[in-house]
Amino acid sequence: MNNKSLRLACGLAAVMIGLAWTSPTRLRADETEDGFVPMFNGQDLTGWEGLAGWWEVREGAIVAESTPEKPCQRSHYLYWTGGQPADFEMRCLYRIAGQANTGIQFRSKPRPNWDTWGYQADIDTAGAYTGCLYQHERGLVAERGQRVVIDQAGQKTITVFATSAELLKAVKVDDWNEYRILAKGRRLALWINGTLMCEVEDHEEKFALPQGLVALQMHQGPPMKVEFKKLRIRTF
């Protein structure tokens, strides 16, 4: 192969890698709903299990709330009992109030006392973690605006595709937002209101669970309220 042909081949390979990376981000949250099945019936907690006395349904939404009279002293989760999906897309609406910190666990393992271990699509009222990918033990896997590749040794290669502050503008305050989670193989991506927040390719075997539990978080701390509705999922 001559130098010109070699350069052409390398260029094509780079293009193909780029396309492979960016193709999931071309799917938008307002595209087809084909293949989705409901995770929540909008009326009761059928299909969900969690700590008694904390989770309920109000006006078509799953709700957990802490107050000064009823503080949440230990974080816990509401488990979806409909399966442990591997490759999937999940969409839902969420709303938070107070000094809230919550999230959507996926590809996770259950732990005693309604705890979990795994990936989390993060949410908070302060705007520090919303749209970030979190994982127990590792902490923040990807911040808002980051495209992260993690090798088998746990080393990160980070590309910034947008500023955190700019992406946060897509998130509505004191209102409903749509979260979208896409997991395909080792690739994970999060969107809020149709805006890509972060993207990860994870090869660290200890943490890159291929499938697992989906759960909703009630976080310990100051008074807060979390609501989720229109939860749906499609598997690939």
C-alpha positions as CSV (number, residue, x, y, z in Angstrom):
1,M,0.0,0.0,0.0
2,N,1.4,3.4,-1.0
3,N,1.4,6.5,1.3
4,K,-1.6,8.0,-0.4
5,S,-3.6,4.8,-0.1
6,L,-2.5,4.5,3.5
7,R,-3.6,8.0,4.3
8,L,-7.0,7.4,2.6
9,A,-7.5,4.1,4.6
10,C,-6.6,5.8,7.9
11,G,-9.0,8.7,7.1
12,L,-11.9,6.4,6.3
13,A,-11.2,4.5,9.5
14,A,-11.3,7.7,11.5
15,V,-14.6,8.7,9.9
16,M,-16.1,5.3,10.6
17,I,-15.0,5.5,14.3
18,G,-16.5,9.0,14.5
19,L,-19.8,7.8,13.0
20,A,-19.9,4.8,15.3
21,W,-19.5,7.2,18.3
22,T,-22.0,9.8,17.2
23,S,-24.7,7.7,15.7
24,P,-26.7,7.2,19.0
25,T,-26.7,11.0,19.6
26,R,-28.6,11.5,16.3
27,L,-31.6,9.8,17.9
28,R,-33.8,12.5,19.4
29,A,-36.2,12.4,22.3
30,D,-39.1,13.6,20.1
31,E,-38.7,10.7,17.6
32,T,-40.9,7.6,17.3
33,E,-42.4,5.9,20.3
34,D,-42.5,2.6,18.5
35,G,-41.6,-0.4,20.7
36,F,-42.0,1.4,24.1
37,V,-43.9,-0.3,26.9
38,P,-45.2,1.4,30.0
39,M,-43.3,0.8,33.3
40,F,-45.9,2.6,35.4
41,N,-49.7,2.4,35.1
42,G,-50.3,5.9,36.4
43,Q,-52.6,4.7,39.2
44,D,-50.7,2.6,41.7
45,L,-47.3,1.1,42.4
46,T,-48.0,-2.2,40.7
47,G,-44.6,-3.3,39.2
48,W,-42.6,-1.3,41.8
49,E,-41.2,-2.2,45.2
50,G,-39.6,0.0,47.8
51,L,-39.4,1.1,51.4
52,A,-42.9,1.1,53.0
53,G,-44.3,4.5,53.8
54,W,-42.2,6.5,51.4
55,W,-43.5,6.0,47.9
56,E,-47.0,6.7,46.6
57,V,-49.0,7.8,43.6
58,R,-50.4,11.3,43.3
59,E,-52.1,12.7,40.3
60,G,-50.6,10.1,38.0
61,A,-47.0,10.4,39.3
62,I,-44.8,8.3,41.5
63,V,-43.9,10.6,44.5
64,A,-41.5,10.5,47.5
65,E,-41.3,13.4,49.9
66,S,-39.4,14.2,53.0
67,T,-40.4,17.0,55.4
68,P,-39.0,18.4,58.7
69,E,-41.5,16.1,60.5
70,K,-40.6,13.2,58.3
71,P,-36.9,13.4,57.4
72,C,-35.2,11.0,55.1
73,Q,-32.2,9.8,57.1
74,R,-30.9,7.2,54.7
75,S,-31.1,7.1,50.9
76,H,-33.2,4.4,49.4
77,Y,-34.7,3.3,46.1
78,L,-37.9,2.2,44.5
79,Y,-37.2,-0.9,42.4
80,W,-38.9,-1.6,39.0
81,T,-39.8,-5.3,39.0
82,G,-40.4,-5.6,35.3
83,G,-37.0,-6.9,34.4
84,Q,-33.3,-6.2,34.4
85,P,-32.7,-4.7,31.0
86,A,-29.4,-4.8,29.1
87,D,-29.6,-2.8,25.9
88,F,-32.6,-0.4,26.2
89,E,-33.9,3.1,25.9
90,M,-35.9,4.6,28.8
91,R,-37.9,7.8,28.9
92,C,-39.7,9.5,31.7
93,L,-40.8,12.9,33.1
94,Y,-39.4,14.1,36.4
95,R,-40.0,17.0,38.7
96,I,-38.1,18.0,41.9
97,A,-38.6,20.5,44.6
98,G,-36.7,21.6,47.7
99,Q,-33.0,20.9,48.2
100,A,-33.5,17.8,46.1
101,N,-31.0,15.2,44.9
102,T,-32.3,12.1,43.2
103,G,-31.7,10.0,40.1
104,I,-32.6,7.0,38.0
105,Q,-30.6,3.9,38.6
106,F,-30.0,1.5,35.7
107,R,-27.9,-1.6,35.0
108,S,-27.6,-1.8,38.8
109,K,-27.6,-4.4,41.5
110,P,-29.9,-4.4,44.5
111,R,-28.4,-4.0,47.9
112,P,-29.8,-4.5,51.4
113,N,-32.2,-1.9,52.9
114,W,-33.5,-0.9,49.4
115,D,-30.1,0.4,48.3
116,T,-28.5,-0.1,44.9
117,W,-25.1,-0.3,43.2
118,G,-24.6,0.8,39.6
119,Y,-25.1,3.5,37.1
120,Q,-27.3,6.5,37.9
121,A,-28.7,9.3,35.6
122,D,-28.3,12.1,38.2
123,I,-30.7,14.9,39.1
124,D,-30.5,17.7,41.6
125,T,-32.1,21.2,42.1
126,A,-28.7,22.9,42.5
127,G,-27.8,22.0,38.9
128,A,-24.4,20.5,39.9
129,Y,-25.3,16.9,39.0
130,T,-28.3,17.0,36.7
131,G,-27.5,15.3,33.4
132,C,-24.3,13.7,34.8
133,L,-23.7,9.9,34.9
134,Y,-22.9,8.7,38.4
135,Q,-21.7,5.3,39.6
136,H,-21.3,4.0,43.1
137,E,-17.7,3.8,44.2
138,R,-16.5,5.8,41.2
139,G,-18.6,8.9,41.8
140,L,-19.1,11.0,38.7
141,V,-18.3,8.9,35.6
142,A,-19.2,11.8,33.2
143,E,-20.1,15.4,33.8
144,R,-22.5,17.4,31.8
145,G,-20.9,18.2,28.4
146,Q,-18.4,15.3,28.5
147,R,-17.9,12.4,26.2
148,V,-15.9,9.8,28.2
149,V,-14.1,6.6,27.1
150,I,-13.0,4.5,30.1
151,D,-10.4,1.7,29.3
152,Q,-10.1,-1.6,31.1
153,A,-7.7,-0.1,33.7
154,G,-10.2,2.6,34.5
155,Q,-8.3,5.4,32.8
156,K,-10.5,8.1,31.3
157,T,-10.2,9.9,27.9
158,I,-12.5,13.0,28.1
159,T,-13.7,15.1,25.2
160,V,-15.8,18.2,26.0
161,F,-18.6,18.8,23.4
162,A,-20.4,21.6,25.3
163,T,-20.1,23.7,28.4
164,S,-21.9,22.5,31.5
165,A,-23.6,25.9,32.0
166,E,-24.9,26.0,28.5
167,L,-26.4,22.5,28.7
168,L,-28.1,23.4,32.0
169,K,-30.2,26.0,30.2
170,A,-32.1,23.1,28.7
171,V,-33.4,22.0,32.1
172,K,-36.6,23.6,33.4
173,V,-36.8,24.8,37.0
174,D,-39.8,23.8,39.1
175,D,-41.3,22.1,36.1
176,W,-41.5,18.7,34.4
177,N,-38.4,17.6,32.4
178,E,-38.0,14.6,30.1
179,Y,-35.1,12.3,30.9
180,R,-33.9,9.9,28.3
181,I,-31.4,7.1,28.9
182,L,-29.9,5.0,26.2
183,A,-27.7,1.9,26.9
184,K,-26.2,-0.1,24.0
185,G,-23.4,-2.5,24.8
186,R,-20.7,-0.4,26.5
187,R,-22.2,2.8,25.3
188,L,-24.4,5.0,27.5
189,A,-25.9,8.4,26.8
190,L,-28.2,10.7,28.7
191,W,-30.5,13.5,27.3
192,I,-32.8,16.0,29.1
193,N,-35.5,17.6,27.0
194,G,-33.9,16.4,23.8
195,T,-30.5,17.8,24.6
196,L,-27.5,15.4,24.9
197,M,-26.0,15.8,28.4
198,C,-23.2,13.3,28.4
199,E,-22.0,10.1,26.7
200,V,-19.8,7.2,28.0
201,E,-18.1,4.2,26.6
202,D,-17.1,2.0,29.6
203,H,-14.7,-0.9,29.4
204,E,-13.8,-1.2,33.1
205,E,-15.2,-4.7,33.8
206,K,-15.8,-4.3,37.6
207,F,-18.2,-1.4,37.0
208,A,-19.5,-1.8,33.5
209,L,-22.5,-4.0,34.3
210,P,-24.1,-5.3,31.1
211,Q,-27.6,-5.3,32.6
212,G,-29.4,-4.8,35.8
213,L,-32.0,-3.1,37.9
214,V,-33.9,0.1,37.2
215,A,-34.8,2.1,40.3
216,L,-35.8,5.6,41.4
217,Q,-33.9,7.3,44.3
218,M,-35.1,9.1,47.4
219,H,-32.0,10.9,48.8
220,Q,-31.2,11.5,52.4
221,G,-30.9,15.1,53.6
222,P,-33.0,18.3,53.7
223,P,-36.7,18.3,52.9
224,M,-37.4,17.5,49.3
225,K,-39.9,16.1,46.9
226,V,-39.4,13.9,43.8
227,E,-41.9,13.0,41.2
228,F,-41.8,10.7,38.2
229,K,-44.4,9.9,35.5
230,K,-44.8,8.5,32.0
231,L,-42.1,6.0,32.5
232,R,-41.6,3.8,29.5
233,I,-38.9,1.5,28.1
234,R,-38.0,-0.4,24.9
235,T,-35.3,-3.0,24.7
236,F,-33.1,-3.9,21.8
